[in-house]
């Protein structure tokens, strides 16, 4: 884990900018200036993240490393660094935050605390998420991980539907429960680290070598503490029930941040910490995790088919998609893990587009229920078209970016676990069913009286959605830039767990076999 | 060969342009641009075809870009223009262009004509991707692209609920087939470390028979979806909800031919597994009869033709299932069918155009004098499909039946009987539409279509008449030999002339029965309710939908409903119960819910203190 150090603390700058912006926006108090400032800050953050991405060298390990002692007594450091995984999620965060701010322009006007606080919390959340994805110290990660709950709690509980308080508390209880388990493991790591070296350290690079000095059962228990917390976050079956409530009650902007960005901490953590610190336990748990992942894929998809609430439906599709991501991580092949990391990014784009476009629709008609719609395509063709493209990306149509990641997960998984891959592939049909069923019921057929007057998408709304659609198409055909960043990182993860890709089962001929 | 890419790009770009650039100006020129691009692709394809004649390697290639590259998983877009794809590209762009031209007139009064042409272009571009790429995953891109285009076009009039449902059904049934295709690609990667045609072909000789069989059956499942073969046939009849040119495009030039292409292209897989090959032949034979029987009972002219498509594609599948002795004839029949089916569908569209979009043949009759051009061109297609001597279908179908008899007597008899049924239902369709007595009201006043619609009909009719020329000197067999090989039959089961006579006998019998049953004065305005079991079954599409409903949809709905209940009351109930217990009492939970955020802030603070304390304790201990 040697990395390059730069003179400019890029990552602190990146995470600090939105935090600073949050404070300024909070003080502004006026909704209209608040959103302009918030948009400006998020765009500036995006520019900084692009500068970081341009300087990033694929295959260079952790980069932009910062490391300062924080609490020496615990061995906690203020340590940041970006590898391919971190970079991908950082970019996802910095892309989606301005999109969400632009899309939520007036959504927070009726909130409990006024829109300035909404945008301030959004920026605070961005800051914390960027910190989480860059943290290379377990203690720092834990603190930031828990801290993300604060802005999310206020965003869910303060702005949204009638049952938002219930949803917010449910979200909080689930997260706190997971956090508690993780805390136990964090403390356990401290003990193990202190015993092994005499000098405790929470630095990831130190902990990665601990696997040998832990007893098998210790490693497995500590692994479980982390894993359950991440499984709740991701969320996986059967600890997923908080997500549909949260996504259904929150504003669509909050839902995007929650599902597209914050939930990624779960799968991010599995790769970074479960595989990184507990490689033996990760291998030990993989059959069960793969089974749970496949259940998530099918269960989430079936539940999505049965929903009448548009937002809950999208939430359940995400449970299905997270099943694919976890499946790819624990299948331990370079294709499947590369697919998973790319999936995190693509799912972020695709789900954001779905939440936002349906959010625009819901705000026009004032109902989340599919059965209240019909014939929207005739009235608002642009909205319907965007909805269809977002939906097609969710069902992984080739040519749109989620297909590449989903197929990589499946093809990689197929080489190590045929049964899991075959069952997960059934998700393809279910995905087509839940998307096209929703499209048919809302967009086609005769025009309902209640939607006859709704306007088509406005300029601001199109501007918010356009970057997502462009990325979905471009990355569908040219995933190469993303793959070249992700590949070396996956090599490191696989090396850490001691896995290697299986050889083709039929011996290839030396000439012409791989043309 | 940089022009290969443009064959795909031209229609793809105009599809995007027509969709994204709006406005009245675009409305005025949209259909012209949309027609020009497939025509230009056709010209490029002809140029490439000429180049191919001079190619010593029997293939033109163009590397475009690397799509996916993750360690050993390496997928490139390399275009391959070999004798097999050349024929498909010419068919898709040639017949496709004629359908575009026809649509200018057919869709003239639709205010969304520009969008219609955008979707047509997308359809053509996707199909060209399917037949021009040389990696199974890249084929899959075109494969699903065709599915998307058919979804958009079948549901083009989506304000009609029936159209929206039919579009969704087509996509879903195709997705079931796509599972087979996707799993086949995964299996190829796991087995050979490659998904390219060349990589798989190189690995196949070393593969076990079991692997070849599984691979062959998975590909067959994919082919069944796209080509509407039993058991994935049910979407095709509903697909008639789309505008008629769409039906012509789906049935003649694109989509349903994709399955036959996939099987033929994967000949190196089927060469290793007799079981998989036989399965292809059985699917073809079953569908051949299935579609023909349905075609006999339909009063809707488009549905009768749709049944005939299933049946004719069944012939092609059957031929492909014979192996190297049949591949060339499968493709031959695919080409002639491309001509006469486009001819028939566009002719049906012309009839509907004349009859105010009425599709019920019981309200047609004696249209030959009102629609002379349509009648004559349609008659050419009719003679071709029943295999009238000299017409295109005669040569292609005859060869398939002959190859079938040489392979297996049961399959041969099936093909022979199918020819008789085909003659019956097509004659029935002819009588009910163009002959017999007029059964339409005077105010319908049918009129011949404009030139922009009749000229494509005339060209296609000419193709239906003389398309058999491709067999001259066994040209098509020799042409395809570099791709699929050839197999001489040593001892034919029946002498060629005996078989031809036998086929003609069956065809004549079919015609005679039709004339006997549907004499001019014996076509009631309503279909007789009293009908044989078989007729009633055929009217209900041989209960394909009923079976799907009972076997998949109803249990599926029940499963979904019970899972929703389980998720809400089971899992969530447990969670809420636990939460209540953890939170002390349920009253306490309610207090949390009233929004005392300070409570949370306090608990966060408490939590932080707890963390620090815990660490200190451990450190001290």
Contacts between the chains, C-beta under 8 A, distances in Angstrom:
chain1	res1	chain2	res2	distance
A	73	B	619	6.8
A	74	B	615	5.4
A	74	B	619	7.3
A	112	B	595	7.9
A	146	B	604	7.8
A	146	B	607	7.3
A	149	B	604	7.8
A	150	B	600	8.0
A	150	B	601	8.0
A	150	B	604	6.6
A	153	B	597	7.3
A	153	B	600	6.1
A	154	B	597	6.9
A	157	B	595	6.5
A	157	B	597	6.8
A	165	B	593	4.6
A	165	B	594	6.9
A	165	B	595	5.1
A	166	B	593	5.4
A	169	B	589	7.3
A	169	B	592	4.9
A	169	B	593	5.4
A	170	B	575	7.8
A	170	B	576	7.9
A	170	B	579	7.2
A	172	B	600	6.6
A	173	B	579	5.1
A	173	B	582	7.3
A	173	B	583	7.5
A	174	B	575	7.7
A	176	B	603	7.9
A	176	B	607	7.7
A	177	B	582	7.9
A	179	B	607	7.9
A	183	B	611	6.3
A	183	B	614	7.4
A	187	B	614	5.5
A	187	B	615	6.3
A	187	B	618	5.7
A	190	B	615	6.4
A	190	B	618	6.2
A	190	B	619	7.7
A	191	B	618	5.8
A	194	B	619	7.7
A	200	B	619	8.0
A	238	B	571	5.6
A	241	B	567	6.7
A	241	B	571	5.4
A	241	B	572	4.5
A	241	B	575	5.5
A	242	B	575	7.8
A	299	B	563	6.9
A	302	B	559	6.6
A	302	B	560	5.3
A	302	B	563	5.3
A	303	B	560	7.6
A	303	B	563	5.9
A	303	B	564	6.2
A	303	B	567	5.7
A	305	B	556	8.0
A	305	B	560	5.1
A	306	B	560	4.0
A	306	B	561	6.1
A	306	B	563	6.7
A	306	B	564	4.2
A	307	B	564	7.5
A	334	B	70	6.0
A	334	B	71	4.5
A	335	B	70	5.1
A	335	B	71	6.8
A	335	B	73	4.9
A	338	B	70	4.7
A	339	B	70	7.7
A	375	B	159	6.2
A	377	B	158	6.2
A	377	B	159	7.6
A	378	B	159	5.7
A	392	B	148	6.9
A	397	B	144	5.7
A	397	B	148	6.3
A	398	B	140	5.8
A	398	B	141	4.2
A	398	B	143	7.8
A	398	B	144	4.7
A	398	B	145	7.0
A	399	B	141	5.9
A	399	B	144	7.5
A	399	B	145	6.4
A	404	B	67	7.9
A	404	B	68	6.0
A	407	B	137	7.2
A	407	B	182	7.4
A	407	B	185	8.0
A	408	B	68	7.1
A	408	B	70	6.2
A	408	B	73	7.0
A	410	B	182	7.1
A	410	B	186	6.0
A	411	B	73	6.3
A	411	B	185	7.3
A	411	B	186	4.9
A	411	B	189	5.1
A	411	B	190	7.7
A	412	B	73	7.7
A	414	B	183	7.9
A	414	B	186	3.9
A	414	B	187	7.1
A	414	B	189	7.1
A	414	B	190	5.3
A	415	B	189	7.2
A	415	B	190	4.6
A	418	B	190	7.8
A	421	B	183	7.9
A	421	B	186	6.2
A	422	B	183	6.5
A	425	B	179	5.6
A	425	B	182	5.8
A	425	B	183	5.9
A	425	B	186	7.8
A	426	B	179	6.9
A	428	B	175	6.1
A	428	B	178	6.6
A	428	B	179	6.0
A	428	B	182	6.6
A	429	B	172	6.9
A	429	B	175	4.8
A	429	B	176	5.7
A	429	B	179	6.4
A	432	B	171	6.0
A	432	B	172	5.6
A	432	B	175	4.5
A	433	B	172	6.1
A	436	B	151	7.8
A	436	B	168	4.5
A	436	B	171	6.0
A	436	B	172	6.8
A	437	B	168	7.1
A	439	B	168	7.9
A	440	B	164	4.9
A	440	B	165	6.8
A	440	B	167	8.0
A	440	B	168	5.2
A	443	B	158	7.5
A	444	B	155	6.7
A	444	B	158	4.0
A	444	B	159	6.9
A	444	B	161	7.1
A	444	B	163	7.8
A	444	B	164	3.6
A	445	B	158	7.5
A	445	B	159	6.6
A	445	B	160	7.8
A	445	B	161	4.6
A	445	B	164	5.9
A	446	B	159	6.1
A	446	B	161	7.3
A	447	B	159	7.3
A	477	B	67	7.1
A	478	B	65	7.5
A	479	B	67	7.6
A	479	B	68	6.3
A	480	B	66	6.6
A	480	B	69	6.5
A	483	B	68	7.0
A	483	B	69	6.2
A	483	B	70	6.0
A	487	B	70	6.3
A	487	B	71	7.3
A	501	B	71	6.3
A	501	B	72	6.6
A	502	B	190	7.7
A	503	B	193	7.5
A	504	B	72	7.7
A	504	B	189	7.9
A	504	B	190	6.8
A	504	B	191	5.9
A	504	B	192	5.4
A	504	B	193	3.7
A	504	B	194	7.9
A	504	B	203	7.6
A	505	B	190	6.2
A	505	B	191	5.0
A	505	B	211	7.9
A	506	B	191	4.7
A	506	B	192	5.6
A	506	B	203	5.1
A	506	B	206	5.2
A	506	B	207	5.1
A	506	B	211	7.1
A	507	B	206	6.1
A	508	B	192	6.4
A	508	B	193	5.9
A	508	B	194	7.7
A	508	B	202	7.5
A	508	B	203	6.2
A	509	B	202	5.6
A	509	B	203	7.3
A	509	B	206	7.3
A	512	B	198	6.4
A	512	B	202	5.2
A	513	B	192	6.9
A	513	B	193	7.4
A	513	B	194	6.4
A	513	B	199	5.6
A	513	B	202	4.5
A	513	B	203	6.1
A	514	B	72	8.0
A	514	B	74	7.1
A	514	B	193	6.5
A	514	B	194	5.1
A	514	B	196	7.7
A	514	B	199	5.5
A	515	B	194	7.8
A	515	B	196	6.0
A	515	B	198	4.2
A	515	B	199	6.1
A	515	B	202	7.8
